[in-house]
Amino acid sequence: MILGCLIAMNVFPVVKSRDLLFESKCSSMLNQASLYASSLSSLNVLQPGEVDKVMALLDDQRLSRVIVTNREKRIVYDNTDLRSDSVGALASEQEVALALAGNNVFYSQLKAGAVSSRASIPVLSRGSIIGAVFLYEYDTAQAALIDSLRRNLLRISMVTAVFALLVGLLLGYLISRRTRSILTGIRGIGAGRYDTRISDNGVDELGEISSEVNILADRLQQIEGVRQRFVSDASHELKTPLAAITLLSDSIVQNDGMDKATVREFVYDIGREAERLARVTQQLQELTKLDSKARELREDVDLGRVAAEAMKMLQTLAVQKDVTLSSTLAEKCVVHANPDDLHQIIFNLVENAIKYNVTGGRVNLLLFQRENTVQLVVDDTGEGVPPEKLGSIFDRFYRVDESRSGEQSGSGLGLSIVYDAVRKYGGTVEASNRREGGMRFQVSFPAAAEKKRK
């Protein structure tokens, strides 16, 4: 673009100035030739002596040459011929022939540091052409002005080009350096160095890209931390039952004289650890399903029916733990979701409330609809959770064994499954301690639209 502008700046002014000069020359020389022709029109026949007298009164020193010819194209006056050798000779200029044919002729060119201009018009007497006037001008002064303009524009263009080149190189270097910095940061993040940050505080597009890359790196670093912690916790949870199974089975194999009662007890313990391992594996699968972006089939589900089924399944566990179950379920509490996920949410909350309750305690489930949300509340009469740890109970593998019944050995995944499943359907889940003692979990779901239910 700069090169195009410089070329235009060098060409357009010079061409425009030359054309204006040609127009000025055309007007001036044709007017001068018309003056000569008008003065000579009073002569019926153009003769050397009579023409000399007329031209002596009108001679213009600015013109390089003035020729007057008669009708036969012979020269009767030439201001450059002091010896009059050309008088009587035929004029060789093409412009003279065109003028004798009745045309006004002008031609000009800029060449070799001079402006050469030619003009010729016919001389009329009583409506008849009796000759022609030819003018020639060789102007170096005007050509020098145009050449000076061209040189000045060239100097300005060279200075501008050098300045533009330097600015372009500087901008290119700055942009290239910032781009290399961004690419280095992206390659570092791509190589797994999520603590890489791009130090670019610009306010342009590259600065915005750097800021977005840094935000992405923050998120990846957080995800990587969660992943590493998850793998570590999952490995620990799986290692514990595996170690117990290995120890118990080795004890059986290495003790040939072990009595049947002891063997039966060891086998029973192995079965319990295997069940625990199966539970952890199943819950990890549930979390993997919730983390995936696959979209399962959703439908309008009556949450009351799902809650009743879950409470029925947990009745046996409640009897074993000496915990009383009760529920108040409103009708037409419909949620647009996957029924298996809703069952898992209610089952985990109620099971958790039973397992970590006190002997003779109670668990109450309340379901109702308020405006456009379906509310699910699970209360228990257990020992509750220290207030400073309430914000962590939904983290994966987090357990508060010291504040709940220490006899329970849960995996720490149940509430995490609840939290992820509720959020997947646009809901919220909150945990709090009851004044009367125990925990309260309150879940809110967007209610299914009426038009969908119809």
VENGI-V548739 format. One record per pair of residues at least 24 apart in sequence whose C-alpha atoms are under 8 Angstrom apart, sorted by the first residue. I is the first residue (numbers start at 1). J is the second residue. D is the distance in Angstrom with one decimal. If there is no record, write none. Layout:
i = [I/I]
j = [J/J]
d = [D/D]
This chain:
i = [2/2/3/6/6/9/9/10/10/10/10/14/14/14/17/18/18/21/22/22/25/26/26/26/29/29/30/30/30/30/30/33/33/33/33/33/33/34/36/37/37/37/37/37/37/38/38/40/41/41/41/42/43/44/44/45/45/46/46/46/46/47/48/48/48/51/51/52/62/63/63/63/63/64/64/64/64/65/65/65/66/66/66/66/67/67/67/68/68/68/68/69/69/69/69/70/70/70/71/71/71/71/71/72/73/73/73/73/95/95/95/96/96/96/96/96/99/99/100/100/100/102/110/113/113/113/113/114/114/114/114/114/114/114/115/115/115/115/178/179/182/186/189/194/194/194/195/230/230/233/234/237/237/238/238/241/241/241/241/242/242/242/244/244/245/245/245/245/280/280/283/283/283/284/286/287/287/287/290/290/290/290/291/296/297/297/298/298/298/298/299/299/299/299/299/300/300/300/300/300/300/300/301/301/301/301/301/301/302/302/302/302/303/303/303/303/304/304/304/304/304/304/306/306/306/307/307/310/310/310/311/311/314/314/314/317/318/321/321/321/322/322/322/323/323/323/323/323/323/323/323/324/324/324/324/325/325/325/326/326/326/326/327/327/327/328/328/328/328/329/329/329/329/330/330/330/331/333/333/333/333/333/334/334/334/335/335/335/335/335/336/336/337/341/342/344/345/345/345/345/348/348/348/349/349/349/349/349/350/352/353/353/353/353/353/354/355/355/356/356/356/356/356/357/357/357/357/357/357/358/358/358/369/372/372/373/373/373/373/374/374/374/374/375/375/375/375/376/376/376/377/377/377/377/378/378/378/379/379/379/379/380/380/380/381/381/381/381/382/382/382/383/383/383/384/384/384/384/384/385/385/385/387/390/390/394]
j = [161/164/161/157/161/153/157/150/153/154/157/146/149/150/146/110/146/142/108/109/117/106/107/119/119/135/104/106/119/120/121/119/120/121/133/134/135/121/133/121/122/123/124/132/133/123/124/123/123/124/125/125/125/125/130/70/130/70/76/130/131/76/76/77/87/76/77/77/137/135/136/137/138/135/136/137/138/135/136/137/133/134/135/136/133/134/135/131/132/133/134/96/131/132/133/130/131/132/100/129/130/131/132/131/97/100/131/132/119/120/134/120/121/132/133/134/132/133/129/131/132/129/143/140/143/144/147/138/139/140/141/142/143/144/139/140/142/143/206/206/210/213/217/218/220/221/221/396/397/397/397/280/411/277/280/273/274/276/277/273/274/277/270/273/269/270/273/274/411/413/413/414/417/413/417/416/417/420/417/420/421/424/420/338/337/338/336/337/338/339/335/336/337/338/339/334/335/336/337/448/452/453/334/335/336/337/338/339/332/333/334/335/333/334/335/342/329/330/331/332/333/367/339/342/343/343/346/343/346/347/347/350/347/350/351/354/354/354/355/359/359/360/361/354/357/358/359/360/361/362/363/360/361/362/363/362/363/364/362/363/364/365/364/365/366/364/365/366/367/365/366/367/368/367/368/369/368/367/368/369/374/447/374/447/448/374/445/446/447/448/447/448/425/421/421/418/417/418/421/422/414/415/418/378/414/415/418/441/378/414/378/379/380/382/439/380/405/408/382/383/404/405/408/381/382/383/404/405/438/382/383/405/447/446/447/444/445/446/447/444/445/446/447/442/443/444/445/442/443/444/440/441/442/443/440/441/442/438/439/440/441/438/439/440/436/437/438/439/437/438/439/437/438/439/433/434/437/438/439/433/438/439/433/431/432/419]
d = [7.7/7.6/7.6/5.9/7.8/7.3/7.8/6.8/5.8/6.5/7.5/6.7/7.1/6.3/7.1/7.8/7.1/8.0/6.4/7.9/7.2/6.3/7.8/7.6/6.3/7.2/7.9/7.5/6.2/7.4/7.6/7.3/6.8/6.6/6.3/7.3/7.0/7.1/7.2/7.5/7.1/4.9/7.3/7.5/6.6/7.2/7.8/6.9/6.1/5.5/4.9/6.7/7.2/6.3/7.4/7.7/6.6/5.7/7.1/7.0/7.1/6.1/4.7/6.1/7.7/7.2/6.8/6.6/7.5/7.1/6.2/5.0/7.6/7.9/5.7/4.8/6.1/5.9/5.0/6.7/7.4/5.8/4.8/6.5/5.9/5.0/6.5/7.2/5.8/4.7/6.3/8.0/5.3/5.3/6.6/5.9/4.0/6.5/7.0/6.9/4.9/4.4/7.4/7.7/7.4/7.8/7.2/7.9/7.2/5.9/7.4/6.2/7.7/6.3/7.4/6.4/6.0/7.9/6.9/6.4/5.9/7.5/7.0/6.3/5.6/6.6/7.5/6.5/5.5/4.4/7.6/7.5/5.0/7.5/5.0/6.2/7.1/5.8/7.6/7.6/6.4/7.3/6.7/7.3/6.4/5.1/6.7/7.2/7.9/6.4/7.7/7.5/6.9/6.4/7.3/5.1/6.9/7.0/6.1/7.5/8.0/7.6/7.4/7.0/8.0/5.3/6.6/7.5/6.2/7.8/6.5/7.3/7.6/7.7/7.0/8.0/6.0/7.8/7.9/6.5/6.5/7.6/8.0/7.4/8.0/6.4/6.3/4.7/4.7/7.8/8.0/5.2/5.5/6.3/7.7/6.1/5.6/4.3/6.4/6.7/7.8/6.8/5.4/5.3/6.1/6.7/7.7/6.3/6.4/5.8/4.6/6.6/5.8/5.9/6.7/7.5/5.7/6.8/6.7/7.6/6.5/7.1/7.5/7.2/5.9/7.0/6.4/6.5/6.7/5.5/7.5/7.6/7.7/7.8/6.9/7.6/6.2/7.2/7.3/6.6/5.6/5.3/7.2/6.6/7.4/7.6/6.5/5.3/4.9/5.4/7.1/7.2/6.4/4.7/6.2/6.0/5.0/6.0/7.7/6.3/4.8/6.3/5.4/4.5/5.7/7.9/6.3/4.9/6.2/7.8/6.0/4.7/6.6/5.7/5.1/7.5/7.7/7.8/6.6/6.1/6.1/7.3/7.5/6.0/5.7/7.4/6.9/6.8/5.2/4.9/7.3/5.3/6.7/6.6/8.0/7.4/7.4/4.9/7.1/7.6/5.7/7.0/7.0/7.0/7.8/7.2/7.5/7.7/6.9/7.7/7.8/7.5/5.7/7.5/7.8/7.6/8.0/7.0/6.1/7.8/5.8/5.4/7.3/6.1/4.1/7.0/7.9/7.4/7.9/5.3/7.5/7.9/7.9/6.2/5.3/6.2/5.4/4.6/4.8/5.6/5.1/6.2/5.6/7.0/5.8/4.7/6.6/5.7/5.0/6.4/6.9/5.7/4.5/6.3/5.7/5.2/6.6/7.3/5.8/4.5/6.6/5.3/5.5/6.6/7.7/5.7/4.2/6.8/6.6/4.2/6.7/6.3/5.0/7.6/5.8/7.7/6.4/4.3/5.1/6.8/8.0/7.4/7.7/6.9/7.1/6.4]
